Amino acid sequence: MLGKDYERQDCAIARALEVIGERWTLLIVRDALYGVRRFSDFHAHLDVPRAVLSDRLNGLVEHGILERRPDPDHAGRSLYELTAAGRELWPVLHALVVWSDRHSFSNSRLFRHAACGTELDDAADCPVCGITPSVGDIITEPRPGRGRHRDDPVAVALRGPHRLLEPLDVE
């Protein structure tokens, strides 16, 4: 089994990979940006084994990427929300989307500036307003003709426009 650290690497990228580089971790962060907050919703949308999801969520909480809070609607269960450090991963994820779109697989989602509705450019800037909107000021929606392959509650909730970070209503 491969280790989780890069002890011999004196490199900030290596340190970051120790926190967010494991399989499933960035997809959990992506879903948290979409507004997923419950373990059951992460599990249904990602098809990740429960033990792996639990491990990744615990690691993200431990490293200050996610915050775990009691779920007021479900006693004994938790909600997960991105911390400021977690929200700062938005540009990283957007850069991966752009890179993948250019080199391997076209993106299934559009990202728009909520204030004016303009699609963000490759740098995550609004070309009309001339600003880089904060992650909470971005709306995501499926690219026309895409996003209908899954029928789990998260995928269904994301079939229409949705503001990033806004809790996703999947019930």
N, C-alpha and C positions, 0 to 999 in steps of 0.2 A: 504494500500500500504506500502511496506517495505521501510524504509529509505535507504539513500545512504551512510551513514557513520556509524562508529563504535566508537562513542564519548568516550565510557567508556573503550575502549581497548587501553592499552599502549603497542602497538605492531606494529612493522614495517610491518608485513604482513597485518594487518588491514588497515594501511595507504595506502599500495599498492593496496589493494582491492578497496579502495575508488576511485582510479584512473582507474584501469583496470578490476575491478571485475564484472561490469554489463554485462548482457547478450548481446552478439554480439561484445563487445569491443575487445576481443582477436582475434576474427575472422577478424575484421577490420584491426588489427595490422598484422595478418598473411597475409592478402591480400596485405597490403602495403609492406610487405617484398617481396612478389611475384612481386611487381612492379605496382600494381593497384594504380592509381592516381586520377581518376575522380569519382565524386559522382555517376554518371550514371553507371559506371562499378562496383563500390562497390554494388550498388543497384541490378544490374542484377545478379551478382554472388552470393550474400548472400540471396536474397529474403527477406530482412529485410524491414519492413515498412519505408517509406520515412521519416516520422517524427522521428522515432527512430534512423535511420541512421544519420539524421541531428543533433540530440541531442548528439549521441555518437561521431561524428566527432568534433562537437564544444567542447565537454569535453576533447577530446584528444588534440586539439589545445590549449585549456585553460591550460592544465597541461603540455604542452611542449613535448608531445609525437609525435605529428604531427605538421607540419608547413603548413599553407594555403597560396598559392600564386596565383596570377591571371593566368588563362590559356591563353597563347598567341594565341592559335588556336580557342578559343571560348570566345568572349567578354562577360563579366558579369559572367563567370563561374570561378571556382577555381580548382587548382590542390592541392593534399595533398601529402606531402612527410614526411617520418620519420625523426625526428631530431636524434641527437646523443643518446639522452635518449631513443627514440623509437627503434633505432637499437640495443640498449643494451638489449632489450626484446627477441632477438633471442634465447639466451640460455634457457630462460624460456619456450618459445614455443617448442623448440627442446626437452626439458625435458618432457613436456606434451605429445609430440608425442611418445617418448620412453616409458613413463609410460603407455599410452593407448595401445600401441603395446603389451606390456607385460601382461596387465591385462584385457583388454576388447575388443579392436577393432584394427585390424591390420591397419597400416598406408598405405595410398594409394600412398605415394610419397617417392622417394629416394632422399638423399642429398649427393652430391659428392664434393670433393675438386676440384675446377676448374683447378688448376695447374697440377694435375696428374690423375684426373678422378676416384680416389678411393672413395668408399662409406665411409662416416663418421661413426665412431663407436657411441655407446650409449652416450659417453661424448662429442660428436660433434668434436672429434679429427680425424685427418687423420692418420691412422695407418702406412701408407707407409712413409709419410714425417715427422711424429713425431711432428706435430704442430696442434694447434687449429686454423683453418682458420678464418679470419674475415668474417662477414656475406656477404660482397660483393665478397668474393672469394669462394662462394658456389653455385653450380648448383643444381637445383631441376628438377626432371623429374618424370613422373608417374611410379609407380611400374608396371612391365609387367602384363597385364591383368586387370589393374585398370584404373580409371580416365576417363571413356567414358560415364558416366551416365548423364552428363549435356551437354547442347549445347549452353549455353550463351557464349558471346564473350570472357570472361575471361577464362572459362573452355577450350574453343577451343584453345586459345593462349597458355595455359599451357599443352597441349597434347604432346609437345616436350620439350627438355631440355631448361631450362631458368635460367640465373644467377639471384640470389636474388638481390633485390634493383634496377635492371635494369628496366627502364620503360617498361611496357608491351604494346606491339603494338596490340590494340584490334580493330582498325578501318579497 
